[in-house]
Amino acid sequence: MKLFPLLAIQSAFAAPSAEQTTKADEICQNVAGGTPKVFEYKFSGAQANLFECTYDVTENSVTSERKTLVKLYNDPQAINFYRANDDRLDDVLNAYQSASDIGIGAQIYQTVKTGSGADLNFAIVQEFLSGSDLEDGLATRADILEVAKLFAKNHRKSYAETNMKRDFCYADWPWNTRAFGDHINDAFYTSGREFIQQHINEHGIGDFNTLQEFYDYAVEQAEKAPSAVVFTHSDPHKGNVFKLDNGQYRLLDYDNSNIGPRIWDLIYFWNKLDNVQSDKDAWFYDFINAYVTEFNANGSPVTITYAQVSNEFFCHLPWHILQTAAFYNVFSESVPELKGVDALFLYSMDAILKDPNYPTCDQAAEPTDAFYGDCDGTQRSNDVTILNSSATTQNFGIALAFILLTVFNL
């Protein structure tokens, strides 16, 4: 079974052990070429501990201070998705370096990948950015347009130059995959699948009676308009968008990056915005248009259109809602503050299905230009039986849903 890295959330924010601190110090001294001016623990995330490493560097006879972060992973095999080999970790390092090269991520100064199995050491030494992410507070229209431009620059990077695998059609993790059935049937999603089925039993989603029907519809819609395959970030929520003190923007955390369908990044970011719906409705055209305009700029190897990308968005949205609701249900077991978000996504799906004016998903061929990536293996069939899909799933109760409807004025 492949376990999602956030399963390690129970130990996510614990201070580093003495052994981890020693390892980070050794990495810092190596990149500094001796004793650094500053080495200290800064904070921990779900997957890694981060340490400041500041030292002097001389370039072209000029000495200046370089402030970096040593990102030392607690369990590298988690972002490797516990695969038999560590190719996935090579993809992660290549993704960070690619983002650095095109100026949309932090600059990378050194990467570390030594040992194997439980003794694997995995770290990245990156630029210490000055500013803040977008996690706290509502994103502005200006923010989302800049994010759209970051996605365009990310996607304009040729997949061939990233030296990353193209396993999106058969690997069920990372989550930007076309192996929809294998992904949602992973044991990680067991409670999420049960929750969605129970929600359908109690509240309905369109005319669906079972999770299987919801899944079949979502896959049918997504496969109507296959999204072009490019170098994607794959986890661009607001906390992974950083606004520098000088007003520029960067994308953080390429741990889930892969070569995969481009539309994942746009829907993933959009779905997780907590702005009022009226603002999102008003900004949607500008968001997609900013992406298209930036992608087509500066001698882009291919030309895309608003109609093409927006159609991919609407065709893939049902799958994203299904997957996101299941994910939030599982994640809320470790982060109680997220309880109820799963239901909000499902209510939104019901509203979409019942809205006669909602944009339709139009049949469209997958773009075949050589710029776009093709899979390096055989596409997994999505004609699968979804587990926990029946009308007899355990009753979770409806009180929470009604409370959320009141709180969020739905």
C-alpha positions in Angstrom: 0.0 0.0 0.0 1.2 3.5 -0.9 0.8 5.8 2.1 0.3 9.5 1.5 3.0 11.6 3.2 0.6 13.6 5.3 -0.2 10.4 7.3 2.9 11.4 9.2 1.0 14.4 10.5 1.1 13.1 14.1 4.8 13.9 14.3 4.6 16.7 11.8 5.4 19.6 14.1 7.7 18.1 16.7 11.1 19.7 17.2 13.9 17.9 15.5 15.9 15.2 17.4 19.5 15.7 18.3 20.4 13.4 15.4 18.5 15.4 12.9 20.0 18.6 14.1 23.5 17.1 13.8 22.7 16.0 10.2 21.4 19.5 9.3 24.5 21.1 10.9 26.8 18.8 8.8 24.9 19.8 5.6 25.1 23.5 6.5 28.9 23.3 7.1 29.3 21.4 3.8 27.5 24.0 1.8 29.2 26.9 3.7 32.6 25.4 3.2 33.3 25.6 7.0 31.6 27.0 10.1 28.6 29.1 9.2 27.8 32.5 10.6 24.4 31.3 11.7 23.0 27.8 12.2 19.7 27.4 14.0 16.5 25.5 14.0 13.6 27.6 12.6 10.4 25.5 12.3 9.0 22.1 11.3 6.4 21.1 8.7 4.5 18.0 7.9 7.4 16.4 6.1 10.6 18.2 7.2 12.5 20.2 9.7 14.0 23.5 8.5 17.1 25.2 9.7 18.7 28.6 8.9 22.2 28.3 7.5 23.8 31.7 6.8 27.4 32.0 5.6 29.6 34.3 3.5 30.2 33.5 -0.2 32.7 35.1 -2.5 31.8 35.5 -6.2 33.8 37.6 -8.7 36.0 38.8 -5.9 33.0 40.2 -4.0 32.0 38.7 -0.6 28.4 38.8 0.5 26.2 37.1 3.0 24.0 34.2 1.8 21.0 33.2 3.9 19.7 29.7 3.2 17.3 27.1 4.6 18.3 23.5 5.1 15.2 21.4 4.6 15.8 18.0 6.1 13.1 15.4 5.6 11.9 13.3 8.5 10.8 10.3 6.4 12.1 10.6 2.8 10.3 7.3 1.9 7.0 9.1 2.5 7.5 11.5 -0.4 8.9 8.5 -2.3 5.4 6.9 -1.7 7.2 3.8 -0.3 8.1 2.6 -3.8 10.5 -0.2 -4.3 13.1 2.2 -5.7 13.8 5.9 -5.0 13.2 7.2 -8.5 10.5 9.4 -7.1 13.0 11.2 -4.9 15.1 12.0 -8.0 12.0 13.5 -9.6 11.5 15.7 -6.5 15.0 17.0 -6.6 14.7 17.6 -10.3 11.4 19.5 -9.8 13.0 21.8 -7.2 15.9 22.5 -9.5 13.7 23.1 -12.5 11.6 25.6 -10.5 14.7 27.3 -9.4 16.1 27.5 -12.9 13.1 29.3 -14.3 12.8 31.7 -11.4 9.4 30.6 -9.9 10.8 28.7 -6.9 13.4 29.3 -4.3 17.0 29.1 -5.6 18.5 25.8 -4.9 22.1 25.7 -3.7 22.6 22.0 -2.8 20.6 18.7 -2.7 21.4 15.7 -0.6 20.3 12.1 -1.3 22.5 9.5 0.4 21.9 6.0 1.9 18.9 3.9 1.3 15.8 2.5 3.0 15.3 3.6 6.6 18.8 5.1 6.5 18.1 7.4 3.6 19.2 11.0 4.1 17.3 13.5 2.0 17.7 17.3 2.1 17.5 20.5 0.1 19.5 23.7 0.7 17.5 26.5 -0.7 17.3 30.3 -0.7 15.8 31.9 2.5 12.9 33.9 1.2 11.8 37.1 2.9 8.1 37.7 2.9 5.0 35.6 3.7 2.8 33.0 2.1 -0.9 33.6 1.3 -2.3 31.2 3.8 -3.5 33.8 6.3 -6.2 36.0 5.0 -8.1 36.1 1.7 -6.2 36.1 -1.6 -6.8 39.2 -3.7 -7.6 39.4 -7.4 -4.0 40.6 -7.9 -2.7 37.6 -6.0 -4.6 35.0 -8.1 -3.6 36.6 -11.4 0.1 36.4 -10.3 -0.4 32.8 -9.3 -1.9 32.1 -12.7 1.2 33.5 -14.3 3.4 31.3 -12.1 1.5 28.2 -13.3 2.0 29.3 -16.9 5.7 29.7 -16.4 5.9 26.3 -14.6 3.9 24.6 -17.4 6.0 26.3 -20.1 9.1 24.5 -18.9 9.6 21.6 -21.3 9.0 18.3 -19.5 12.0 16.9 -21.4 14.3 19.4 -19.6 13.1 18.3 -16.1 14.5 14.8 -16.4 11.4 13.5 -14.5 9.4 10.3 -15.1 6.2 10.4 -17.0 4.2 7.8 -15.0 1.0 9.8 -14.6 -1.1 7.2 -16.5 -0.4 4.2 -14.3 1.1 5.5 -11.0 -1.7 6.2 -8.5 0.4 8.6 -6.5 1.2 11.5 -6.6 -2.4 12.6 -6.9 -2.1 14.4 -10.3 -2.7 11.1 -12.0 -4.9 9.7 -14.7 -5.1 6.4 -12.8 -8.3 7.7 -11.2 -9.7 4.4 -10.0 -6.5 3.1 -8.4 -6.0 6.4 -6.7 -9.4 6.7 -5.1 -9.4 3.0 -4.2 -6.2 3.4 -2.2 -6.7 2.3 1.4 -5.7 5.8 2.5 -9.2 7.0 1.3 -11.3 4.3 3.0 -13.0 6.7 5.4 -13.3 9.3 2.6 -15.1 6.9 0.3 -17.4 5.8 3.2 -18.2 9.4 3.9 -19.1 10.3 0.3 -21.4 7.3 0.1 -23.1 8.3 3.3 -23.5 11.9 2.2 -25.2 10.6 -1.0 -27.5 8.4 1.1 -28.5 11.3 3.3 -28.4 14.4 1.1 -27.9 13.3 -2.5 -25.6 14.5 -5.2 -27.6 15.1 -8.3 -29.2 11.9 -9.4 -26.4 9.7 -8.0 -27.4 6.8 -5.7 -23.9 5.6 -5.1 -20.3 6.7 -5.0 -19.7 4.4 -8.0 -22.2 6.5 -10.0 -20.4 9.7 -8.9 -17.0 8.3 -9.8 -18.2 7.0 -13.2 -19.6 10.4 -14.1 -16.4 12.2 -12.9 -14.2 9.9 -15.0 -16.5 10.2 -18.1 -16.3 14.0 -17.9 -12.5 14.1 -17.4 -11.9 11.7 -20.3 -14.0 13.8 -22.6 -11.3 16.5 -22.7 -7.9 15.0 -21.6 -5.7 17.8 -20.2 -2.3 18.4 -21.8 0.6 16.9 -19.9 3.3 19.3 -18.6 5.6 19.9 -15.7 3.2 20.6 -12.8 3.6 21.7 -9.2 0.6 19.5 -8.1 0.2 21.0 -4.6 -0.4 24.8 -5.1 -2.6 25.7 -2.2 -2.2 29.2 -0.7 0.3 28.1 1.8 2.6 27.1 -1.0 2.4 30.5 -2.7 4.9 33.0 -1.3 4.8 36.8 -1.7 8.3 38.3 -1.4 8.8 41.6 0.4 9.6 43.1 -3.1 6.2 42.1 -4.4 7.3 39.2 -6.5 5.7 35.7 -6.1 7.2 32.2 -5.8 5.9 28.7 -5.5 7.1 26.6 -2.6 7.2 22.9 -1.9 7.6 20.8 -5.0 7.4 17.5 -3.0 4.4 16.4 -5.0 5.4 17.8 -8.4 5.2 15.5 -11.4 4.8 15.4 -15.2 1.0 15.4 -15.4 -2.2 17.1 -16.6 -1.8 20.9 -16.5 -5.4 21.5 -15.4 -4.7 19.9 -12.0 -2.7 23.0 -10.8 -5.4 25.5 -11.8 -8.4 23.6 -10.3 -6.4 22.6 -7.2 -5.6 26.2 -6.4 -9.0 27.5 -7.3 -10.9 24.9 -5.3 -9.0 25.7 -2.2 -9.5 29.5 -2.3 -11.8 30.6 0.6 -13.0 33.8 -1.0 -16.7 34.4 -1.3 -18.2 32.8 -4.4 -19.2 36.1 -6.0 -15.6 37.2 -6.1 -14.5 33.9 -7.5 -17.2 34.1 -10.2 -16.1 37.6 -11.1 -12.4 36.6 -11.3 -12.6 33.3 -13.1 -12.2 34.6 -16.6 -9.3 36.8 -15.5 -7.6 33.9 -13.8 -7.7 31.6 -16.8 -7.0 34.5 -19.2 -3.9 35.5 -17.2 -2.7 31.9 -17.4 -3.3 31.7 -21.2 -1.7 35.1 -21.9 1.4 34.3 -19.9 1.8 30.8 -21.4 1.6 32.2 -24.9 4.2 35.0 -24.2 7.9 35.0 -24.8 8.2 32.6 -27.7 6.1 29.8 -26.2 6.6 26.6 -28.2 2.8 26.0 -28.5 -0.2 28.3 -28.4 -3.2 27.7 -26.1 -6.6 29.3 -25.9 -9.0 30.3 -23.2 -11.7 28.1 -24.6 -9.4 25.1 -24.5 -8.2 25.6 -20.9 -11.6 26.6 -19.5 -13.2 23.5 -21.0 -10.5 21.3 -19.4 -11.4 23.0 -16.1 -15.1 22.3 -16.3 -14.6 18.7 -17.5 -12.1 17.8 -14.8 -13.9 19.7 -11.9 -16.1 16.7 -10.9 -13.1 14.4 -10.4 -11.4 17.1 -8.4 -14.4 17.6 -6.1 -14.7 13.8 -5.5 -11.0 13.4 -4.8 -10.8 16.6 -2.7 -13.8 15.7 -0.6 -12.3 12.3 0.1 -8.9 13.8 1.0 -10.3 16.4 3.4 -12.4 13.7 5.1 -9.2 11.7 5.8 -7.1 14.7 6.6 -9.6 16.1 9.1 -9.0 13.1 11.3 -5.7 14.6 12.1 -6.6 18.3 11.7 -10.0 18.8 13.4 -10.3 22.3 12.1 -11.0 20.9 8.7 -14.0 18.9 9.7 -17.0 19.7 7.5 -15.0 20.9 4.5 -15.5 17.6 2.8 -19.3 18.1 2.9 -19.0 21.6 1.5 -17.4 20.2 -1.6 -20.1 17.7 -2.1 -22.8 20.3 -1.7 -21.1 22.3 -4.4 -21.1 19.3 -6.7 -24.9 18.9 -6.2 -25.4 22.6 -6.9 -23.4 22.4 -10.1 -25.3 19.4 -11.3 -28.6 21.2 -10.7 -27.6 24.5 -12.3 -28.9 24.6 -15.9 -26.6 27.5 -16.7 -23.4 25.9 -15.5 -20.9 25.5 -18.3 -21.0 22.1 -20.1 -18.0 19.8 -20.7 -17.4 19.6 -24.4 -15.6 16.7 -26.2 -12.1 17.7 -27.1 -9.1 15.8 -28.4 -5.9 15.7 -26.2 -3.3 18.1 -27.5 -0.6 16.1 -29.4 2.2 18.6 -30.0 5.6 17.2 -29.2 6.0 19.8 -26.4 3.5 17.9 -24.3 4.4 14.8 -22.4 3.2 11.4 -23.2 3.1 8.5 -20.7 6.1 6.2 -20.4 3.9 3.2 -19.7 0.4 1.8 -20.2 -2.6 3.6 -19.1 -4.4 2.0 -16.2 -8.1 1.2 -16.9 -10.5 3.5 -15.0 -13.3 1.1 -15.5 -13.1 -0.2 -11.9 -15.3 -1.0 -9.0 -15.0 1.6 -6.4 -14.8 0.3 -2.8 -17.3 1.3 -0.1 -19.8 2.2 -2.7 -23.2 1.1 -1.5 -26.3 2.3 0.3 -25.4 0.5 3.5 -22.4 2.5 4.6 -22.3 3.4 8.3 -24.4 6.4 9.3 -22.2 9.4 10.1 -25.2 11.6 11.1 -26.4 14.8 9.5 -26.1 17.3 12.4 -22.6 18.5 11.4 -23.7 19.2 7.8 -26.6 21.4 9.0 -24.3 23.2 11.4 -21.9 23.9 8.5 -24.7 25.1 6.3 -25.7 27.6 8.9 -22.1 28.8 9.7 -21.2 29.2 6.0 -24.6 30.6 5.0 -25.1 28.0 2.3 
